[in-house]
Amino acid sequence: MKKKLILPTLLATVFLTACGPDTPPNETATESEAPVAETEQKSQQVEVDNWKRVETDAAITHIHGTGFWQDDARPVVATHHGLMEYREDGWYELMSNRHDYMGFELVEDGFYASGHPERQSAFKNPLGVVRGTDRGETLEVRSLEGEADFHHMSVGYRSESLYVYLEEPTNELRPGFYRSLDKGETFEPMKMEGTERHGIAGLLADAREPLRVHVYGPNGMLVSDDGGDTFDTLISGEHILLATTDDTTLAYVREASDYELVLRQDEDETVLPLPDLEADAVPIELAIDEGRLLLATSDNSVYLYEEGSWSTLLQTGAAK
């Protein structure tokens, strides 16, 4: 299976233990009972876990994004039926906001996404641009609700600049490439000069620099430092399927006689072996965080790379 190009060649366009001071000796028992009772009440509070363990061999399909949660670094994937995270004892699914997420991208304290709402949801279809917090339990509409479904969206992990490709027109926007420098509230077109002879398969926002964005595809990778108005060659002569970045590393999968995972830091390049993929499986999603990598493939498999080796978290969509 080949990953569809956004644009064909020649077409431009991320208790309180109430531990106050000890009760002074001259306080009466009545005065000290209130904070003690409050302490006991707080210690009995249990955090509600709205995640449910996925049953063994249940199917997990349509993976549209990958990443690592910010607080505990657990792997998370966005699917046709909402968010799923991997814990030591298996996969868990969030029982609220079970939307069909597209363009899922983690940022420092949440994520951005597009897609379609679940049935009987108060959100309009399509979602437009939403920003999620509380590990997906809270969603805020940023713009274009009921108008746009961004399959191709990249967001700077720290900058929160959005770069998107709009496939269908909205009330105000024509199909094409757009950027948002105000966290998804408004969009302006990218000029895309320098991309005329390059097929474009994907967009990649820089983690820190709000005006730096990459495009990549069968001809290599281009980079822009002016928000996508003009591009220069960064990598040539390579067929790049997908790419991701963190503060220090550009990671991408290229296709030659086989698939290769490349880690690039400045001018230094390291090639990592990919895990043994199923026949005809194609890498479709990639995330990086401080040396850890999360890879999803077209057959709904998910692989984790850490401490020098790969492990399988999901095999052809079957939870374990």
C-alpha positions in Angstrom: 0.0 0.0 0.0 1.4 3.4 -1.0 0.7 6.5 1.1 -1.4 8.9 -0.9 0.4 12.2 -1.9 -1.2 15.4 -0.8 -0.1 16.9 -4.1 1.3 15.0 -7.1 4.6 15.9 -8.6 4.6 19.3 -10.4 1.6 20.6 -8.4 2.3 23.1 -5.6 0.1 24.2 -3.9 3.2 16.8 19.0 -2.4 14.2 49.7 -2.2 17.0 50.3 -1.8 15.6 53.6 -3.2 18.6 55.2 0.1 19.1 56.7 -0.1 22.5 58.1 1.9 23.3 61.2 1.4 21.0 64.2 -1.5 22.0 66.5 -0.2 24.3 69.1 -0.4 22.9 72.7 -2.8 25.6 73.8 -5.4 24.8 71.1 -8.5 22.9 72.3 -9.5 19.5 71.0 -12.5 21.2 69.3 -10.2 23.6 67.4 -8.0 20.8 66.1 -10.8 18.4 65.0 -11.8 20.3 61.9 -8.4 20.0 60.0 -8.1 16.4 61.1 -11.5 15.6 59.6 -10.6 17.5 56.5 -7.4 15.5 56.2 -9.3 12.2 56.5 -11.8 13.3 53.8 -9.0 14.3 51.4 -7.1 11.0 51.9 -10.2 9.1 51.1 -10.7 10.8 47.7 -9.9 8.5 44.8 -9.0 9.8 41.4 -11.6 8.7 38.8 -10.1 6.7 36.0 -12.2 7.1 32.9 -10.0 4.6 30.9 -11.2 1.1 30.4 -9.0 -1.9 29.6 -9.4 -3.2 26.1 -10.3 -6.9 26.1 -7.7 -9.3 24.9 -7.9 -9.8 21.1 -10.3 -6.9 20.7 -9.7 -5.1 17.4 -8.0 -1.7 17.4 -8.2 -0.2 14.0 -7.8 3.0 12.0 -4.8 4.6 13.7 -4.6 8.2 12.8 -1.9 9.5 15.2 0.7 8.5 17.7 2.6 10.0 20.6 3.6 9.9 24.2 1.6 11.5 27.0 3.4 14.5 28.6 3.2 13.5 32.3 4.0 9.8 32.4 5.3 9.2 28.8 2.7 6.4 28.1 2.2 5.7 24.4 -1.1 6.9 23.1 -2.8 6.5 19.7 -5.7 8.2 18.1 -8.2 5.9 16.4 -11.6 5.7 14.6 -13.1 5.4 18.1 -11.1 7.9 20.2 -7.9 7.7 22.2 -6.1 4.6 23.5 -3.1 4.4 25.7 -0.7 1.6 26.5 0.0 0.6 30.2 2.0 -2.2 31.7 -0.9 -4.6 31.6 -2.2 -3.7 28.1 -4.3 -1.2 26.1 -6.8 1.1 27.6 -9.5 3.2 25.9 -10.9 6.6 27.0 -14.6 6.1 27.5 -15.5 9.8 26.7 -14.9 11.9 23.6 -14.7 8.7 21.4 -14.4 10.7 18.2 -12.9 9.7 14.9 -9.7 11.7 15.3 -7.7 12.8 12.3 -4.5 14.9 12.2 -3.8 14.0 15.9 -0.8 16.0 17.2 0.5 16.2 20.8 1.7 19.5 22.3 3.3 20.4 25.6 0.0 20.4 27.6 -2.5 18.7 25.4 -3.1 17.9 21.7 -4.7 19.1 18.5 -6.9 17.1 16.2 -9.6 17.2 13.6 -12.0 14.5 12.3 -15.6 13.5 13.0 -17.5 13.4 16.2 -19.0 10.3 17.7 -22.7 9.7 17.4 -25.0 11.7 19.7 -22.2 14.2 20.3 -22.8 17.9 20.7 -20.0 18.7 18.3 -20.8 19.5 14.7 -19.5 17.2 11.9 -16.7 17.6 11.0 -14.8 18.7 14.1 -12.8 21.4 12.5 -9.8 22.1 14.8 -10.1 21.0 18.4 -7.6 21.3 21.2 -7.7 18.6 23.9 -6.5 18.6 27.5 -6.9 16.3 30.5 -5.6 13.4 28.4 -8.6 13.9 26.0 -11.4 14.3 28.5 -11.7 18.0 27.7 -12.1 19.4 24.2 -12.2 23.0 23.0 -13.2 23.9 19.5 -10.7 26.3 18.0 -12.2 26.9 14.6 -14.0 25.6 11.5 -16.4 23.3 13.4 -18.9 21.9 10.9 -16.7 22.9 8.0 -13.2 21.3 7.9 -11.8 17.8 8.4 -8.0 18.1 8.3 -6.4 14.7 7.4 -3.0 16.5 7.0 -2.2 18.6 10.0 1.1 19.2 11.8 1.5 21.2 15.0 4.7 22.5 16.7 5.1 20.8 20.0 6.1 23.9 21.8 5.2 26.7 19.4 1.7 25.3 18.7 1.9 26.7 15.1 -0.5 24.7 12.9 0.2 23.7 9.3 -2.5 22.0 7.3 -3.7 21.0 3.9 -7.4 21.7 3.3 -8.9 19.2 0.9 -12.4 20.6 0.6 -13.5 24.2 0.6 -15.1 25.9 3.6 -17.3 29.0 3.7 -14.1 31.2 3.5 -11.2 29.0 2.5 -10.3 27.3 -0.8 -8.5 23.9 -0.9 -4.7 24.4 -0.3 -2.0 24.8 2.3 -2.6 27.0 5.3 -0.8 28.1 8.5 -2.2 29.3 11.8 0.0 31.2 14.2 -2.7 31.8 16.8 -3.3 28.2 17.9 -5.8 27.3 15.3 -8.2 30.2 15.6 -7.5 31.7 12.1 -5.7 30.5 9.0 -3.8 32.2 6.2 -2.6 30.7 3.0 1.0 29.5 2.4 2.6 30.6 -0.9 4.6 27.3 -1.3 7.2 28.8 -3.6 9.9 26.3 -4.4 7.7 23.2 -4.2 6.6 23.2 -7.8 8.6 20.1 -8.9 8.1 18.1 -5.7 5.4 15.6 -4.8 4.2 16.3 -1.3 3.1 13.5 1.0 3.1 15.3 4.3 3.8 18.4 6.4 6.0 18.7 9.5 6.0 21.7 11.9 9.2 22.4 13.8 8.8 21.7 17.5 10.1 25.1 18.6 10.3 27.6 15.7 6.8 28.8 14.8 7.7 29.8 11.2 9.7 26.7 10.4 7.8 23.9 8.5 8.9 21.0 6.3 7.2 19.2 3.4 8.3 15.8 2.3 7.5 13.1 -0.3 9.1 11.0 -3.1 11.6 13.7 -3.9 13.0 14.3 -0.4 12.3 17.0 2.1 12.1 20.8 1.8 12.2 23.3 4.7 10.8 26.8 5.1 11.7 29.4 7.7 9.0 31.9 6.7 5.9 29.9 7.5 5.6 28.1 4.2 5.9 30.9 1.7 9.3 29.8 0.3 11.1 26.5 0.6 14.7 25.2 0.1 16.0 21.7 -0.2 16.9 19.9 3.1 17.1 16.3 1.9 17.2 15.3 -1.8 17.1 11.9 -3.6 15.2 10.1 -0.9 11.6 8.8 -0.9 10.3 9.9 2.5 7.1 8.3 3.7 6.6 10.1 7.1 8.5 12.3 9.5 8.4 13.7 13.0 10.6 15.8 15.2 11.3 16.8 18.8 13.6 19.5 20.2 16.8 17.9 18.9 16.1 15.2 16.4 14.4 14.9 13.0 13.2 11.3 12.5 11.8 10.0 9.2 11.1 6.8 7.4 12.5 6.5 3.9 11.8 3.8 1.3 14.5 2.3 -0.8 14.9 -1.5 -1.3 13.3 -1.6 2.1 12.1 0.8 4.8 14.7 2.6 6.9 14.3 4.8 9.9 16.7 7.8 9.9 17.6 10.0 12.9 19.1 13.3 12.0 20.7 15.8 14.4 22.3 18.7 12.6 24.5 17.0 10.0 24.8 13.7 11.9 22.7 10.9 10.6 21.9 7.5 12.2 20.0 4.7 10.5 18.0 2.4 12.8 16.6 -1.0 11.7 12.9 -1.1 11.7 11.1 -4.0 13.5 10.1 -7.0 11.4 6.9 -5.8 9.7 4.1 -7.9 8.5 4.0 -8.6 4.7 2.7 -5.5 2.8 2.6 -3.4 6.0 3.6 0.2 5.4 4.7 2.7 8.1 2.0 5.4 8.5 2.6 7.2 11.8 5.7 8.0 13.8 6.4 9.9 17.1 9.6 10.7 18.9 10.3 11.8 22.5 13.8 11.9 24.0 15.1 8.9 22.1 11.9 6.8 22.3 10.0 6.1 19.1 6.4 5.0 18.5 5.7 3.5 15.0 2.3 2.5 13.6 1.8 0.6 10.4 -1.0 0.2 7.9 -2.0 -3.2 9.3 -2.8 -1.6 12.7 0.4 -2.7 14.4 2.2 -0.5 16.9 5.9 -0.8 17.8 7.9 0.9 20.6 11.6 1.6 20.4 13.5 2.3 23.6 16.9 1.4 25.1 18.1 0.1 21.7 15.4 -2.3 20.8 11.9 -2.6 19.4 8.9 -4.2 21.2 5.4 -4.9 19.8 2.6 -3.2 21.6 -0.1 -4.1 19.1 0.0 -6.9 16.4 -2.3 -6.4 13.4 -4.8 -4.6 15.6 -5.2 -7.3 18.2 -4.9 -6.1 21.8 -3.0 -8.2 24.3 
